[in-house]
Amino acid sequence: MAESKPPSRPIPSPVSAPTPETSEPETSDSGTSEPVFVFPCRFPIKAMGLADASFEALVVEIVSRHASRPAEADVSARLSRGGKWVSVTLTIQAESRAQLDAIYCDLTAHESVVWVL
C-alpha cells in the first residue's frame, strides 16, 4: 500500500508590513488575516560563507547596522562537515519587515556571504 502524503499547503507570502506603532500582523496573499509575522518579534537570521576566522564578526557587523548588537548567547556558528563552510545564526529583535529586508539586502550584497536564510 502506498503511503499517503498530507496535502501540501502553500507558504503564505507577506503583503504588508506592520508599523512599530500598530504591531498589526502581516497578511497572506490570499487576503485572509492569517498572521505571517507580528512585530516586534525575535527573528533568527542565518548567513553562510567560507569558513574564515572573520566571517562571524562580519555577519554580526552587517546585522548590527540595522538592529541592536546581539548578545553573545544570540549568536552561534556551525562548521560544515568538511570544514569548508560556516553558518552563522543571529537571533535579533525584529521591529518591522522593512528592517528585515534591509538586513537581508546588506547580507546578500556582501561578496563573502554566499547564502542567507
C-alpha positions, 0 to 999 in steps of 0.5 A: 500500500502506498503511503499517503502524503498530507496535502501540501499547503502553500507558504503564505507570502507577506503583503504588508508590513506592520508599523512599530506603532500598530504591531498589526500582523502581516497578511497572506496573499490570499487576503485572509488575516492569517498572521505571517509575522507580528512585530516586534518579534525575535527573528533568527537570521542565518548567513553562510560563507567560507569558513574564515576566522572573520566571517562571524564578526562580519555577519554580526557587523552587517546585522548590527547596522540595522538592529541592536548588537546581539548578545553573545548567547544570540549568536552561534556558528556551525562548521560544515562537515568538511570544514569548508563552510560556516553558518552563522545564526543571529537571533535579533529583535525584529521591529518591522519587515522593512528592517528585515529586508534591509538586513537581508539586502546588506547580507546578500550584497556582501561578496563573502556571504554566499547564502542567507536564510 
